[in-house]
Amino acid sequence: MRIGVATEGNMVAAHFGHCPHYSLFDVEDGKIVNKELVASPPHQPGVLPPFLGNLGVNCVIVGGIGARAVELFRQQGIEVIMGASGPVEEVVKAYLNGEIESSGTVCSHEHGEHGGCGN
């Protein structure tokens, strides 16, 4: 399993579509066996779900994300955990331990000319 986390510093980024990096965690038998940091491509609608899918991501953990991005991930069979916050590695460990679930809430605030979260 490969988990991708929207990352800003060492924290889960509040806005999926505008974070500078993604932390990728390879997981075997419920344990993290590898982690790497990849730079986010320039923000454009619909780019991030296939970008992360091509990196082998099976699950994304995010703070805020737009409904369109969630749908694009689901079309690729990638699980989306929304509403996460805190240090990236701690959040991944909590997810692996069954301690966090998706809030199911998509970003609904205005973004002006930049579009929605993750769109």
N, C-alpha and C positions, 0 to 999 in steps of 0.2 A: 504494500500500500504506500502511496505517496500523498502526503498532505501539503497543501500550499497555504501559506498564511500571509495576508496583506500586512506589510510590515513598515513601521516608521520608527527608526531607532531600534530599540529592542522590544517595542510594544506592538500589539495588534493595532493596525491603522484604523482610524475612525471612518475613512472613506475608501472603500475598495478600489474604485476607479482612478483615484488620484494619489495612491501611495507610491513612494519611490522604489520600493523593493518588495520582493516576495521571498519568504523563507520557505524552503522546501525540506521536508522531513521524510526520509525513507523509514518505514516501519516494518519490522518482521516480528512475528509472535508477540505483538503488543508492545514492543520496545523500539525506541528510536535507535537506528543503526547508522544513520548518516544524516547530516544536515548541510545545506548550502544556501547562500543568499544570491538571488538573481535580480538584476535591475529590471524595473518595469519598462515595457516599451512605451513610446509616446501615447498619451490617452486619445483614443478614437473609439467611437461607438462600435461595440461588438468585437473588438480586437482581443481583449483579455481572456475570455473563455477558451478560444482555440489556442492562444499562446500557452496558457497553463496546461490545457489538454495535451498539446504536443510535447510538453515536458513530462508527461506521464502522471499528472496529478489526478487522483481519484476523489479527493475531498478538499474543499476550500473552507477556511475559517476566516471570517471577516467581522468587522464592526458593522458599518453601514454598507448597504448594497442596493441597487435599484432592481425593480421587478424584471426588467428586460434582461439584465445580466443573469439573474437567477434562472430565468427560463432558458437562456442560452447554455448555461452550465448543465441544467437538467436534460436538455436535448442531447448532450454528450455523455449522459450517465454519470455526471460528477455531482456528488453530494455537496450541499451548501449549508454551512453552519453560520447563522447570522447572529448579530448582537453580542459577539465576544469582545472582551476587553482584558487588558493586563499584559504582563510579560509573555512574549510569544512562546517560549519553550514551556513555561508553566501552563499556558492555555492548552497546548498540544498534549501535554501529559494528562491534564484534567479530562480532555476529550477521550484519550485512550483508556482512562480509568472509568469512563462512563459518568463523569461528574458534570459535564456540560452538554446541553442540547441546543439546537437552534431556537432562537426566540421566535422565528417565523415572521419577524417584522422587517419589511423592506424600508429603505430610506424614502421618506416622503416629503422632505423639505425642499425648498426651491434652491436651484443652483445657478439661476440666471443663464448667461450665455454658455456656460460650461456643460449643460445637460445634467442628467441625474447621476447618482452614485453608480459607478460601474457600467453605465450605459455606453 
